[in-house]
């Protein structure tokens, strides 16, 4: 355990105004990722409630969620499953569309990614409106996964994304 606090993670997250468009306050996590102690600490905190052997697969959402989910999977001795943007996975997939502020998007997972009843933990860098995470959860439900939690490095509480993730235990390390 690296003994990093959520406050230390928050202090390292850089706020970038007006990116990628005016009015957006982008939360840049690259300072956390580039510091080995903070990165390890973030992973430790994300998996703190899940001892090795308690999770079969860790699901990461395209693209920054891959970073946290892959590292957590190695740490817990679990498999890593990517939920990708439509058209990026090479084999048979289930797809789920969701609404964005302007338009919609679709995510996909391989049809054999999770066996029915497997214990899965969903990890991503950011919970905002919850659309992408809700779509990923719908895919996991279609695969009959046992979703034991959904964790996020950052949660933008004012956007109320957790309201869209019903029936799944949600946790986040840094809340704005």
N, C-alpha and C positions, 0 to 999 in steps of 0.2 A: 504494500500500500504506500502511495507516495505522499499522502497527507497534504493534499491541495484542497483549499476551500472553494466553494462556489464564488465567494467574494473575490478571490484571486483570479478566477476565470473571468469574472465580470470585468475586473480591472484591466485585463489583457485584451478584451474584445474591443476592437476599434469601431467607432461610429463614423460612417462615411456619408455625409449629407448629399442629397440629390443624386444618389446612384441606385439603380441604373436610370432613373428618371427624376425630374424635379419633384420634391415633396417626400421622397422616400428616404428614410434614415436606415441605410444598409448596415447590418451588423457583420463586420469582417472578422472571421474566426481565424484567419491565417496567423496572427500572433500567438494564438493558443497552440496551433499545430506546429509552429516552428520552434517552440520551446519544449524540449523533451520532457521536462518535469511537469509542465502544465498539460501537455498532451496525455501523458501517462495518467496524470491525476484526473483528467476528464473521463478517461476510460474507466478508471477505478471507481469513480463516483457513479457512472452510468450502470455499472454492473454490481454495485455494492449489495443490492438486495437479492442477488442471484448467485448462489454458490456454484462452483464447477459441478457439472452433472445435472443441474436443475433446468437447463435449457438445451433443447435439441438443435435448434436453428436460430440464427440471428439474421433478421431481415434488415437490409439497408436500402434506403430510397435514393434513387439517382439524383444528384451525383455526390454531394457532400456527405450524405448519410452512409455511403460506401466506406468512407474513411473510418468513421466511428464503429460501424457494424463489423467490419472486417477485423479491426484490432480487438474488439470485444469478443468476437468468435474465437480468435486465437487464444485469448486469455481464459475463456471459459471452456475451451475444448469442444466447441459447438461448430456446426456447419454455418457457412455464410450463404445467404440467398439474396441476389440483387433484384429489386423491383426497378425496372428500367422504363424509359420512355418507349412508346410504341415503335416497333420496327427495329429495335436494337438487340433483341434476343434472337438467337439463331435457330431455336427449335419450337415445338408447339407451345402456344401460350394461351393464358386467359388474359383478357384485357378489361380495363375499367376506365371509363371516361369521367371527368369531373370538370366543374366550372372554374374558370379563372376570372379575374376582374374584367378582362376583355377577351371573351372567347372561351375555349375549352382545351383540355389536354387529355391524353390517354396514357396510362401506365400499364405495364404487362409483367407477368411472371410465368416461368415455365410451368407447364401443367403437372410436372412431376417433382416440383421444387420441395414440397412438403407432403408428407404422408398424413392421412387422417389421424388426428389425436396428438401429433407431435407438438411439443411445447416450444412456442416461438416468442421471441422478443423483438419488437420493432424498434429500431433506432434511427434517428435523423438529427440533423444539426439544428433545425428550426421548426417550431410549431407556430404558424401565423394564423391563417384562416381555417386550416385543418383539411382543406380539400384534397391535397395529395395523400396525406396520412389516412384519411377516410377511404379513399380509393384503394390504397394498399391493404387496409383492413378488410375491405369488401373482397379483394382477391384472396386474402388468407382465409376468410370465412368460406369462400367457394371451394378452397382446398381442404376444408374441415380441420384447419389448424386450431390448436388450443393456444390462443393468444394470451400470454401471461403478463404482458405489459407493453407499453409504448413509451419510450424515453427520448428526451430531446435535450440538447445542450442549452438551447435558448427557447423561451416561450414569450411571444408578444401577447400579453394577457388581454389588452384592449380589443384585440381582434377575435377573441373568444373561440379560438380553434378547438379547444378541448370539448366544447359543447357538441361538436360533430362526431366525436369519437366515443360514442356511447357503448357501454358494456365492456370497456377495456380499461384496466388501471393505467393512468397517465401520470408521468412524473417529468419534471424538468429541473435543470440545475441552476439556470440563470433566468430570472423573469424581469421583463421590462413592461 
